[in-house]
Amino acid sequence: MLDRAEADDPGKVTLAEQRPARSEVASLLAVEVGAALVLRQRVIVREDTENTPIVFVSLWLRPELALATGLDRVEPLDKSLRELTASAGQSLRNVTERLTSRLPTSAESAGLAISRRAPVLGLLATVMDASDRPVLALDLAFPGDLHQVIDSYAV
């Protein structure tokens, strides 16, 4: 997600607007609950005859960074998040991911064309700069019936 331009993935941006930070996102980005953040959402689809939605992306970031990078606009971007944030003076260095199984939000169920009762695989990622300060939060929802997690490691 950090190294691909939106224009390279089939799908569409569905929202880019300022919203108050909900508690989970506020904690990840080290801001007060209700602080103004920009929420950018898009749906990525599988390129087939049906254009099946395969992931719902919610990106949260501070308004000044959104403005400096163009992430506050609904148009698909032709540069990656890493390139855009670097152009605004923010280098991305570390990511912490949390993987969960959960029910979708209203926006996710609509964007993914699934029931509100259908499980999604949720990936919540905090992206930090070189000083370990949070730069942005990514909340990804994958339809549970289309994805699986495979992990392999030495014991």
Number of C-alpha atoms within 10 A of each C-alpha: 11 15 10 15 17 21 14 12 14 13 21 17 19 17 17 21 15 18 15 15 22 15 14 11 23 19 13 20 22 12 17 14 14 13 15 17 25 25 23 23 23 22 23 20 19 14 13 7 6 8 12 16 20 22 24 27 22 22 19 27 23 20 18 12 20 24 13 14 19 15 24 21 15 16 15 18 18 13 17 17 20 17 19 22 22 13 12 14 11 16 18 22 14 16 14 11 15 10 12 12 13 14 19 23 13 12 14 25 20 13 21 22 13 17 13 15 11 13 18 27 22 22 16 21 19 20 22 21 15 11 10 12 16 20 21 25 24 22 18 22 27 22 23 17 11 12 12 10 6 5 5 5 4 3 3
